Amino acid sequence: MPKQKTHKGAAARLGLTGTGKLMRRKSHVNNYRRKKNRRSKKDFDEMLVVDKTMVKKLKKLLPYGVK
């Protein structure tokens, strides 16, 4: 049985918590930074839990988790 390969794009974009939840970054972070106020830019710092409909697909891309 061959080894499964980790999808490097998914590994760079996603994080895994200690309890096994997948975390992602918010979108629209790098576009039009000067126009956005400080509060909205600060909101981009927090990570979000991946939606439960996507978890099964993303776990296939990350067979050994994320480092």
N, C-alpha and C positions, 0 to 999 in steps of 0.2 A: 504494500500500500504506500503510495508516494505521500510526501509531506504536503500539507496545504500551505499555500502562500498567503501572507498577510498583504492586504491592499494598502500600499503605502500612503495613498492620498487620504484614505479613511483614517489611517493611524495618525496622520498629522493633524487632522481636523477634529477628531473625537477624543474624549477622555473617558476613563472608566473609574468610577468611585469604588470605595472599599466594599460597598454592598452590592456592586455589580451593575449599577445604573450607568447608561451611556450619557455623557454630557457633550453639548455642542456650544459653539459660539453663536452670537447673534449675527444677523446679516446686515448689510449696508453700513459697515463700520468704516470703510476706507473712502467712501465717496462723499464729496462736498463737506469735508470736515470743518472748513472755515464758517460755513453757514449754520452749522448746528450749534446749539447753545451748550454750555458746559454740563448742564444736567443730563441732556440726552446722550452726550458723549460718555459721561460717567456710567450711564446705564448699560453701555456696551461692554463694560468690564466683566459683568457677571456671566457665568455659564448657565445654560438652560438644559433641562432634562430632555432627551430625545423623545419624541412622541411614540407611544406604544405601538402604533401601526408600522413604524419603521424599524423597530428594534430587531425583529427577526432577520430582516434583510441585512442590516448592518452587522449583526453578530456573525453572519456568514463571511463577511469581508475581513473580520478580525477573529480568526479561529483561536488564537492564543492570547487574546486580550490586547491591551495597549500598554506600552511601557512609559 
